[in-house]
């Protein structure tokens, strides 16, 4: 079960019902706590842990919960806790690795109103926005959007546009980002620190919640998006002064089996030079769906090294959820 946390933002950082142009009770009640348990032999257990906690947002009248996917990947059990303390089990209905979003179906009645949603272009992001975590107004934060831009993650993940807010919410995973009119516009994914001149901006990165819309029907129907899976290499890489540097490898993953080593620098994909991390991913994905061979040109100890990585569908390595 999700344990209560006894902390609160200072009053001046909390939204107040008389000061916002929407019914604050809807998102305060509509954000639930998730407590997730993962088998010890799960593929993601060593990276993300076997016990995960975070938030989710009720998005329809059935109680369907939208959250960040890493919380529920390979879930063995899920418990949802409402603001009133009502607890029901949940089922990891679907996880989309492209967007990073996940869906949880409650296996009991939540009796909560869905949080209204909007898209980024229609959202009011110019003034205050609100980051809502489970736990009532004390866990609700006034914030501002300081950036809207592309985001490339080291785990072969790319968003064309992500939302960045400050100050940071300490329980960001799956938290709701509301625009100035109280509409859901993002789902919490990361804590970030970025340089801004002589200062460091601390905040959170949010996945636009609208990314669920084109794939929602197929995820509800089949548990996965209606599109071919992307090729996965099992490379954890980052931009460095040398270029795209391999900083980690999935054990027995495609890249490791192909002979890629830690410290290798990716110079090209299928003979095309890579400019940055996002460009590296796009050139890999342009090769075709999962299973395609991906030729890489690497720099190792100052010398070129050519390898061919036989990509796989990453989801095939993950434990599938089962109804409790």
Secondary structure, DSSP 8 states (H G I E B T S, - for coil): ----------GGGS--GGGSSS-HHHHHHHEEEEEEEE-TTSTTHHHH-SEEEEEEEE-STT--EEEEGGGTTTEEEEEEE-TT--EEEEEEEEE-TTT-EEEEEESS--------B--TTTS--SS-EEEE-SSSGGGEEEEEEEEEEEEEETTTEEEEEEEEEES--TT-TT-EEE-TTS-EEEEEEEEEEEEETTEEEEEEEEEEGGGGGGGHHHHHHHSS-SS--B-B--EEEEEETTEEEEEEE-TT-HHHHHT--TT-EEEEETTEE--SHHHHHHHHHTT-BTT-EEEEEEEETTEEEEEEEE-B-GGGGS------
